Amino acid sequence: ETLQSNARCFHDELVKHQLDTGPAKGASAVIPVITGNSMHALLLSQKLLEQNINVQPIVFPAVADDSSRLRFFLSSTHTRDELAQTAETTAKSLAQIQKDLPS
């Protein structure tokens, strides 16, 4: 129950920050954030790691370049504050990357 609640919370936070979660609906413990290209996914993963958020990029050829993404794995031990902060940090970091390195 806690894991499903966390998944819904995190999904809602991502959507609130206008991040693309693809077909994810928030019931799964694995939630993607579509970045739009492999370089953005790689840079975003690195930028988040520097802020103690460990999330791995999924890039071409595993997915089409325009479907590159980060795949967040949630647990029942994440707090609501951690999920909200992660969504906000992801949104701000991706916006900065897209500004600095347009598609």
N, CA, C and O atoms as a GROMACS GRO file, in nm:
protein
  412
    1GLU      N    1   0.081  -0.120   0.000
    1GLU     CA    2   0.000   0.000   0.000
    1GLU      C    3   0.086   0.127   0.000
    1GLU      O    4   0.059   0.222  -0.073
    2THR      N    5   0.189   0.126   0.083
    2THR     CA    6   0.276   0.243   0.092
    2THR      C    7   0.348   0.268  -0.040
    2THR      O    8   0.360   0.382  -0.084
    3LEU      N    9   0.394   0.162  -0.102
    3LEU     CA   10   0.463   0.176  -0.230
    3LEU      C   11   0.369   0.232  -0.336
    3LEU      O   12   0.407   0.322  -0.411
    4GLN      N   13   0.248   0.180  -0.344
    4GLN     CA   14   0.153   0.232  -0.443
    4GLN      C   15   0.116   0.377  -0.415
    4GLN      O   16   0.099   0.456  -0.508
    5SER      N   17   0.104   0.411  -0.289
    5SER     CA   18   0.076   0.550  -0.252
    5SER      C   19   0.192   0.640  -0.292
    5SER      O   20   0.171   0.750  -0.343
    6ASN      N   21   0.315   0.594  -0.268
    6ASN     CA   22   0.432   0.672  -0.309
    6ASN      C   23   0.438   0.689  -0.460
    6ASN      O   24   0.472   0.796  -0.509
    7ALA      N   25   0.405   0.583  -0.533
    7ALA     CA   26   0.407   0.591  -0.679
    7ALA      C   27   0.306   0.694  -0.729
    7ALA      O   28   0.337   0.774  -0.817
    8ARG      N   29   0.187   0.693  -0.673
    8ARG     CA   30   0.086   0.793  -0.713
    8ARG      C   31   0.132   0.934  -0.677
    8ARG      O   32   0.117   1.027  -0.757
    9CYS      N   33   0.188   0.949  -0.558
    9CYS     CA   34   0.237   1.080  -0.514
    9CYS      C   35   0.346   1.131  -0.607
    9CYS      O   36   0.342   1.246  -0.651
   10PHE      N   37   0.445   1.046  -0.637
   10PHE     CA   38   0.556   1.089  -0.722
   10PHE      C   39   0.507   1.123  -0.862
   10PHE      O   40   0.547   1.224  -0.920
   11HIS      N   41   0.421   1.039  -0.916
   11HIS     CA   42   0.366   1.066  -1.050
   11HIS      C   43   0.294   1.201  -1.050
   11HIS      O   44   0.314   1.282  -1.142
   12ASP      N   45   0.212   1.226  -0.950
   12ASP     CA   46   0.140   1.353  -0.942
   12ASP      C   47   0.236   1.471  -0.932
   12ASP      O   48   0.211   1.575  -0.993
   13GLU      N   49   0.344   1.457  -0.857
   13GLU     CA   50   0.443   1.564  -0.845
   13GLU      C   51   0.512   1.589  -0.980
   13GLU      O   52   0.534   1.705  -1.018
   14LEU      N   53   0.546   1.483  -1.051
   14LEU     CA   54   0.609   1.499  -1.183
   14LEU      C   55   0.516   1.572  -1.279
   14LEU      O   56   0.557   1.663  -1.350
   15VAL      N   57   0.389   1.530  -1.280
   15VAL     CA   58   0.290   1.594  -1.368
   15VAL      C   59   0.272   1.741  -1.328
   15VAL      O   60   0.260   1.828  -1.414
   16LYS      N   61   0.269   1.767  -1.199
   16LYS     CA   62   0.256   1.906  -1.150
   16LYS      C   63   0.368   1.994  -1.205
   16LYS      O   64   0.348   2.112  -1.233
   17HIS      N   65   0.486   1.936  -1.219
   17HIS     CA   66   0.601   2.010  -1.271
   17HIS      C   67   0.613   1.998  -1.423
   17HIS      O   68   0.716   2.033  -1.482
   18GLN      N   69   0.507   1.949  -1.486
   18GLN     CA   70   0.496   1.940  -1.632
   18GLN      C   71   0.604   1.852  -1.694
   18GLN      O   72   0.652   1.882  -1.803
   19LEU      N   73   0.641   1.745  -1.624
   19LEU     CA   74   0.736   1.649  -1.679
   19LEU      C   75   0.658   1.538  -1.749
   19LEU      O   76   0.551   1.498  -1.705
   20ASP      N   77   0.714   1.490  -1.858
   20ASP     CA   78   0.651   1.387  -1.940
   20ASP      C   79   0.679   1.250  -1.880
   20ASP      O   80   0.794   1.206  -1.876
   21THR      N   81   0.575   1.182  -1.833
   21THR     CA   82   0.590   1.049  -1.775
   21THR      C   83   0.545   0.940  -1.872
   21THR      O   84   0.527   0.825  -1.833
   22GLY      N   85   0.528   0.976  -1.998
   22GLY     CA   86   0.488   0.878  -2.097
   22GLY      C   87   0.355   0.815  -2.058
   22GLY      O   88   0.264   0.885  -2.014
   23PRO      N   89   0.344   0.684  -2.075
   23PRO     CA   90   0.217   0.617  -2.045
   23PRO      C   91   0.197   0.586  -1.896
   23PRO      O   92   0.094   0.531  -1.858
   24ALA      N   93   0.293   0.618  -1.812
   24ALA     CA   94   0.283   0.587  -1.668
   24ALA      C   95   0.162   0.656  -1.608
   24ALA      O   96   0.133   0.772  -1.639
   25LYS      N   97   0.093   0.585  -1.522
   25LYS     CA   98  -0.026   0.640  -1.457
   25LYS      C   99  -0.008   0.656  -1.307
   25LYS      O  100  -0.099   0.706  -1.240
   26GLY      N  101   0.106   0.616  -1.253
   26GLY     CA  102   0.131   0.637  -1.112
   26GLY      C  103   0.103   0.517  -1.024
   26GLY      O  104   0.116   0.528  -0.902
   27ALA      N  105   0.065   0.404  -1.081
   27ALA     CA  106   0.038   0.286  -0.999
   27ALA      C  107   0.159   0.194  -0.991
   27ALA      O  108   0.159   0.097  -0.916
   28SER      N  109   0.262   0.224  -1.069
   28SER     CA  110   0.380   0.138  -1.076
   28SER      C  111   0.494   0.196  -0.995
   28SER      O  112   0.504   0.318  -0.976
   29ALA      N  113   0.581   0.109  -0.946
   29ALA     CA  114   0.697   0.153  -0.870
   29ALA      C  115   0.810   0.200  -0.960
   29ALA      O  116   0.914   0.246  -0.911
   30VAL      N  117   0.792   0.190  -1.091
   30VAL     CA  118   0.890   0.238  -1.188
   30VAL      C  119   0.822   0.345  -1.272
   30VAL      O  120   0.726   0.318  -1.343
   31ILE      N  121   0.874   0.467  -1.262
   31ILE     CA  122   0.812   0.580  -1.333
   31ILE      C  123   0.917   0.650  -1.418
   31ILE      O  124   1.020   0.694  -1.366
   32PRO      N  125   0.891   0.661  -1.549
   32PRO     CA  126   0.987   0.729  -1.636
   32PRO      C  127   0.964   0.879  -1.641
   32PRO      O  128   0.855   0.929  -1.614
   33VAL      N  129   1.070   0.949  -1.675
   33VAL     CA  130   1.061   1.089  -1.716
   33VAL      C  131   1.127   1.096  -1.852
   33VAL      O  132   1.248   1.077  -1.865
   34ILE      N  133   1.047   1.124  -1.954
   34ILE     CA  134   1.095   1.131  -2.092
   34ILE      C  135   1.168   1.264  -2.109
   34ILE      O  136   1.113   1.371  -2.080
   35THR      N  137   1.292   1.256  -2.157
   35THR     CA  138   1.373   1.378  -2.173
   35THR      C  139   1.378   1.428  -2.316
   35THR      O  140   1.408   1.545  -2.340
   36GLY      N  141   1.348   1.342  -2.411
   36GLY     CA  142   1.344   1.385  -2.551
   36GLY      C  143   1.466   1.354  -2.633
   36GLY      O  144   1.456   1.347  -2.756
   37ASN      N  145   1.581   1.336  -2.571
   37ASN     CA  146   1.698   1.289  -2.645
   37ASN      C  147   1.800   1.230  -2.547
   37ASN      O  148   1.798   1.257  -2.427
   38SER      N  149   1.888   1.149  -2.603
   38SER     CA  150   1.984   1.075  -2.520
   38SER      C  151   2.077   1.166  -2.441
   38SER      O  152   2.104   1.140  -2.324
   39MET      N  153   2.126   1.271  -2.503
   39MET     CA  154   2.219   1.361  -2.434
   39MET      C  155   2.153   1.425  -2.313
   39MET      O  156   2.214   1.434  -2.207
   40HIS      N  157   2.028   1.469  -2.328
   40HIS     CA  158   1.958   1.528  -2.214
   40HIS      C  159   1.941   1.427  -2.102
   40HIS      O  160   1.957   1.461  -1.985
   41ALA      N  161   1.909   1.302  -2.137
   41ALA     CA  162   1.893   1.198  -2.035
   41ALA      C  163   2.024   1.174  -1.960
   41ALA      O  164   2.025   1.163  -1.838
   42LEU      N  165   2.132   1.164  -2.034
   42LEU     CA  166   2.263   1.142  -1.972
   42LEU      C  167   2.302   1.257  -1.881
   42LEU      O  168   2.346   1.236  -1.767
   43LEU      N  169   2.287   1.379  -1.931
   43LEU     CA  170   2.324   1.496  -1.852
   43LEU      C  171   2.236   1.510  -1.728
   43LEU      O  172   2.284   1.545  -1.620
   44LEU      N  173   2.107   1.483  -1.744
   44LEU     CA  174   2.015   1.495  -1.631
   44LEU      C  175   2.048   1.391  -1.524
   44LEU      O  176   2.047   1.422  -1.405
   45SER      N  177   2.077   1.270  -1.565
   45SER     CA  178   2.114   1.166  -1.469
   45SER      C  179   2.237   1.209  -1.389
   45SER      O  180   2.241   1.193  -1.267
   46GLN      N  181   2.337   1.264  -1.458
   46GLN     CA  182   2.459   1.308  -1.390
   46GLN      C  183   2.432   1.425  -1.296
   46GLN      O  184   2.482   1.429  -1.184
   47LYS      N  185   2.353   1.521  -1.344
   47LYS     CA  186   2.322   1.638  -1.262
   47LYS      C  187   2.246   1.598  -1.135
   47LYS      O  188   2.269   1.653  -1.028
   48LEU      N  189   2.154   1.502  -1.148
   48LEU     CA  190   2.079   1.456  -1.031
   48LEU      C  191   2.169   1.378  -0.936
   48LEU      O  192   2.155   1.391  -0.814
   49LEU      N  193   2.260   1.297  -0.989
   49LEU     CA  194   2.353   1.223  -0.904
   49LEU      C  195   2.436   1.318  -0.819
   49LEU      O  196   2.466   1.290  -0.702
   50GLU      N  197   2.474   1.430  -0.877
   50GLU     CA  198   2.550   1.531  -0.803
   50GLU      C  199   2.469   1.589  -0.686
   50GLU      O  200   2.525   1.648  -0.594
   51GLN      N  201   2.338   1.570  -0.692
   51GLN     CA  202   2.248   1.618  -0.586
   51GLN      C  203   2.193   1.500  -0.504
   51GLN      O  204   2.089   1.510  -0.440
   52ASN      N  205   2.266   1.387  -0.509
   52ASN     CA  206   2.233   1.266  -0.432
   52ASN      C  207   2.101   1.201  -0.472
   52ASN      O  208   2.034   1.140  -0.390
   53ILE      N  209   2.064   1.214  -0.600
   53ILE     CA  210   1.948   1.145  -0.654
   53ILE      C  211   2.001   1.046  -0.756
   53ILE      O  212   2.053   1.085  -0.860
   54ASN      N  213   1.987   0.919  -0.726
   54ASN     CA  214   2.041   0.814  -0.812
   54ASN      C  215   1.931   0.762  -0.904
   54ASN      O  216   1.840   0.692  -0.861
   55VAL      N  217   1.942   0.796  -1.032
   55VAL     CA  218   1.846   0.750  -1.132
   55VAL      C  219   1.922   0.726  -1.262
   55VAL      O  220   2.006   0.807  -1.302
   56GLN      N  221   1.892   0.616  -1.326
   56GLN     CA  222   1.967   0.576  -1.444
   56GLN      C  223   1.897   0.618  -1.574
   56GLN      O  224   1.775   0.613  -1.584
   57PRO      N  225   1.976   0.659  -1.673
   57PRO     CA  226   1.919   0.695  -1.803
   57PRO      C  227   1.896   0.570  -1.889
   57PRO      O  228   1.971   0.473  -1.880
   58ILE      N  229   1.793   0.575  -1.969
   58ILE     CA  230   1.766   0.473  -2.070
   58ILE      C  231   1.773   0.547  -2.204
   58ILE      O  232   1.689   0.632  -2.233
   59VAL      N  233   1.874   0.516  -2.284
   59VAL     CA  234   1.902   0.592  -2.406
   59VAL      C  235   1.911   0.501  -2.528
   59VAL      O  236   1.906   0.379  -2.516
   60PHE      N  237   1.923   0.562  -2.646
   60PHE     CA  238   1.941   0.491  -2.771
   60PHE      C  239   2.064   0.401  -2.759
   60PHE      O  240   2.166   0.448  -2.709
   61PRO      N  241   2.060   0.276  -2.802
   61PRO     CA  242   1.960   0.209  -2.882
   61PRO      C  243   1.855   0.132  -2.803
   61PRO      O  244   1.771   0.064  -2.863
   62ALA      N  245   1.856   0.140  -2.670
   62ALA     CA  246   1.755   0.069  -2.591
   62ALA      C  247   1.615   0.124  -2.619
   62ALA      O  248   1.517   0.049  -2.619
   63VAL      N  249   1.606   0.254  -2.644
   63VAL     CA  250   1.482   0.320  -2.684
   63VAL      C  251   1.516   0.416  -2.797
   63VAL      O  252   1.632   0.451  -2.816
   64ALA      N  253   1.416   0.459  -2.870
   64ALA     CA  254   1.438   0.561  -2.974
   64ALA      C  255   1.494   0.687  -2.908
   64ALA      O  256   1.460   0.718  -2.794
   65ASP      N  257   1.581   0.758  -2.980
   65ASP     CA  258   1.646   0.876  -2.922
   65ASP      C  259   1.544   0.974  -2.866
   65ASP      O  260   1.565   1.029  -2.758
   66ASP      N  261   1.433   0.997  -2.938
   66ASP     CA  262   1.333   1.094  -2.889
   66ASP      C  263   1.248   1.038  -2.774
   66ASP      O  264   1.162   1.108  -2.721
   67SER      N  265   1.273   0.913  -2.737
   67SER     CA  266   1.205   0.852  -2.622
   67SER      C  267   1.300   0.829  -2.505
   67SER      O  268   1.264   0.761  -2.408
   68SER      N  269   1.420   0.884  -2.512
   68SER     CA  270   1.517   0.868  -2.404
   68SER      C  271   1.456   0.917  -2.274
   68SER      O  272   1.375   1.009  -2.273
   69ARG      N  273   1.497   0.854  -2.164
   69ARG     CA  274   1.430   0.881  -2.038
   69ARG      C  275   1.518   0.848  -1.919
   69ARG      O  276   1.623   0.785  -1.931
   70LEU      N  277   1.473   0.894  -1.806
   70LEU     CA  278   1.525   0.847  -1.678
   70LEU      C  279   1.418   0.754  -1.623
   70LEU      O  280   1.299   0.778  -1.640
   71ARG      N  281   1.462   0.649  -1.557
   71ARG     CA  282   1.367   0.553  -1.500
   71ARG      C  283   1.385   0.554  -1.348
   71ARG      O  284   1.486   0.505  -1.296
   72PHE      N  285   1.286   0.610  -1.280
   72PHE     CA  286   1.289   0.619  -1.134
   72PHE      C  287   1.230   0.493  -1.073
   72PHE      O  288   1.120   0.451  -1.110
   73PHE      N  289   1.303   0.432  -0.980
   73PHE     CA  290   1.257   0.316  -0.907
   73PHE      C  291   1.221   0.360  -0.766
   73PHE      O  292   1.307   0.406  -0.690
   74LEU      N  293   1.096   0.346  -0.730
   74LEU     CA  294   1.048   0.393  -0.601
   74LEU      C  295   1.046   0.279  -0.500
   74LEU      O  296   1.046   0.161  -0.536
   75SER      N  297   1.044   0.316  -0.372
   75SER     CA  298   1.030   0.217  -0.266
   75SER      C  299   0.930   0.269  -0.163
   75SER      O  300   0.890   0.385  -0.165
   76SER      N  301   0.893   0.181  -0.074
   76SER     CA  302   0.800   0.220   0.032
   76SER      C  303   0.869   0.304   0.138
   76SER      O  304   0.802   0.363   0.224
   77THR      N  305   1.001   0.311   0.134
   77THR     CA  306   1.074   0.388   0.236
   77THR      C  307   1.097   0.534   0.196
   77THR      O  308   1.141   0.614   0.279
   78HIS      N  309   1.068   0.570   0.071
   78HIS     CA  310   1.079   0.710   0.032
   78HIS      C  311   0.972   0.790   0.105
   78HIS      O  312   0.860   0.743   0.125
   79THR      N  313   1.007   0.911   0.145
   79THR     CA  314   0.910   0.998   0.211
   79THR      C  315   0.843   1.088   0.106
   79THR      O  316   0.894   1.106  -0.004
   80ARG      N  317   0.730   1.143   0.144
   80ARG     CA  318   0.660   1.236   0.053
   80ARG      C  319   0.748   1.358   0.024
   80ARG      O  320   0.750   1.407  -0.089
   81ASP      N  321   0.819   1.404   0.123
   81ASP     CA  322   0.908   1.519   0.103
   81ASP      C  323   1.019   1.485   0.003
   81ASP      O  324   1.051   1.567  -0.083
   82GLU      N  325   1.077   1.367   0.015
   82GLU     CA  326   1.182   1.325  -0.079
   82GLU      C  327   1.127   1.317  -0.221
   82GLU      O  328   1.193   1.360  -0.315
   83LEU      N  329   1.007   1.264  -0.236
   83LEU     CA  330   0.947   1.252  -0.369
   83LEU      C  331   0.918   1.389  -0.429
   83LEU      O  332   0.944   1.412  -0.547
   84ALA      N  333   0.864   1.478  -0.348
   84ALA     CA  334   0.834   1.613  -0.397
   84ALA      C  335   0.962   1.687  -0.434
   84ALA      O  336   0.968   1.752  -0.538
   85GLN      N  337   1.064   1.676  -0.350
   85GLN     CA  338   1.192   1.743  -0.378
   85GLN      C  339   1.257   1.685  -0.503
   85GLN      O  340   1.313   1.759  -0.583
   86THR      N  341   1.249   1.554  -0.521
   86THR     CA  342   1.308   1.491  -0.639
   86THR      C  343   1.238   1.539  -0.765
   86THR      O  344   1.304   1.568  -0.865
   87ALA      N  345   1.107   1.546  -0.763
   87ALA     CA  346   1.033   1.594  -0.880
   87ALA      C  347   1.070   1.739  -0.912
   87ALA      O  348   1.092   1.773  -1.028
   88GLU      N  349   1.077   1.822  -0.812
   88GLU     CA  350   1.112   1.963  -0.833
   88GLU      C  351   1.255   1.977  -0.886
   88GLU      O  352   1.280   2.053  -0.979
   89THR      N  353   1.347   1.905  -0.826
   89THR     CA  354   1.486   1.910  -0.870
   89THR      C  355   1.501   1.859  -1.012
   89THR      O  356   1.577   1.916  -1.091
   90THR      N  357   1.429   1.754  -1.045
   90THR     CA  358   1.433   1.699  -1.181
   90THR      C  359   1.381   1.802  -1.281
   90THR      O  360   1.443   1.822  -1.386
   91ALA      N  361   1.270   1.865  -1.250
   91ALA     CA  362   1.212   1.965  -1.341
   91ALA      C  363   1.307   2.082  -1.363
   91ALA      O  364   1.328   2.125  -1.476
   92LYS      N  365   1.363   2.134  -1.255
   92LYS     CA  366   1.454   2.248  -1.267
   92LYS      C  367   1.581   2.211  -1.343
   92LYS      O  368   1.630   2.288  -1.426
   93SER      N  369   1.634   2.094  -1.314
   93SER     CA  370   1.757   2.051  -1.380
   93SER      C  371   1.735   2.026  -1.529
   93SER      O  372   1.817   2.066  -1.611
   94LEU      N  373   1.624   1.963  -1.563
   94LEU     CA  374   1.595   1.937  -1.704
   94LEU      C  375   1.572   2.068  -1.779
   94LEU      O  376   1.618   2.083  -1.892
   95ALA      N  377   1.503   2.161  -1.718
   95ALA     CA  378   1.480   2.291  -1.783
   95ALA      C  379   1.612   2.361  -1.811
   95ALA      O  380   1.629   2.421  -1.917
   96GLN      N  381   1.704   2.355  -1.718
   96GLN     CA  382   1.835   2.418  -1.737
   96GLN      C  383   1.913   2.350  -1.849
   96GLN      O  384   1.975   2.416  -1.932
   97ILE      N  385   1.909   2.217  -1.852
   97ILE     CA  386   1.977   2.143  -1.959
   97ILE      C  387   1.918   2.177  -2.094
   97ILE      O  388   1.993   2.200  -2.190
   98GLN      N  389   1.787   2.182  -2.104
   98GLN     CA  390   1.721   2.214  -2.231
   98GLN      C  391   1.752   2.356  -2.275
   98GLN      O  392   1.760   2.383  -2.395
   99LYS      N  393   1.769   2.446  -2.180
   99LYS     CA  394   1.805   2.585  -2.214
   99LYS      C  395   1.949   2.592  -2.266
   99LYS      O  396   1.977   2.659  -2.365
  100ASP      N  397   2.039   2.520  -2.196
  100ASP     CA  398   2.181   2.524  -2.230
  100ASP      C  399   2.214   2.444  -2.356
  100ASP      O  400   2.308   2.477  -2.428
  101LEU      N  401   2.138   2.338  -2.381
  101LEU     CA  402   2.165   2.247  -2.490
  101LEU      C  403   2.034   2.211  -2.562
  101LEU      O  404   1.981   2.102  -2.542
  102PRO      N  405   1.984   2.302  -2.644
  102PRO     CA  406   1.858   2.275  -2.712
  102PRO      C  407   1.866   2.149  -2.797
  102PRO      O  408   1.974   2.108  -2.841
  103SER      N  409   1.750   2.089  -2.820
  103SER     CA  410   1.745   1.965  -2.902
  103SER      C  411   1.794   1.986  -3.042
  103SER      O  412   1.796   1.893  -3.121
   0.00000   0.00000   0.00000
